């Protein structure tokens, strides 16, 4: 998977799967536009930009809220202004707010849909316009195993990721004649900083960790780099026959 001379825009790339994916693209030669609502630092005090530059990669950071139309358009425009094109868009930005339909607030439901679904729609809208001008492109949407399997206390999140799966299929059908491929990756529970924080802050951290692991038939949580490699594969030239595909990488949760 050689991404030399490719330009990749990744939303929600300041931590977790997004950060790991951004660094991996850079490692394989891509120029990377890193998006986040703000330039966050992880517990080690390192940013995505720092990590990419440490390995000699080329990147820019573009602040912006994907759920806002003007920000979404600007994120795409600034990428093109810097690098002249967008070969690959990874719609990774997302939030997880707990709740069932009987106890979740309307505000939290709307916020979940705005970021997880509307955000992917808006950034894709402007990326597709650019990709049409170029004559080709690839979009990878990051959904979740929650789109395919019921999870307790995650009603809005599950619905939003289910929408991403369906949106992927619709976009793949809409743009296949424009030489734009659209695929989706559905990760299972992955040991990101956010998940680690939930475990550490739980009343019984060891019980929480055991509960997360118990959901995985493989007996462990996923690693961010495993999800990142799936995203890279879904966008690489070697997999050009892949379009409208849903890649499930969940430790066997949906067997």
Secondary structure, DSSP 8 states (H G I E B T S, - for coil): ---TT-EEEESS-SSHHHHHHHHHHHHTT-EEEEEESS----TTS--HHHHHHHTT-EEEEEE--TTSHHHHHHHHHHHHHHHS--SEEEE-------B-TTT--HHHHHHHHIIIIIHHHHHHHHHHHHHHHHT-EEEEEE--GGGTS--TTBHHHHHHHHHHHHHHHHHHHHHGGGTEEEEEEEE-SB--HHHHHHHHHSTTHHHHHHHHHHT-TTSS-B-HHHHHHHHHHHHSGGGTT--S-EEEESTTTT-
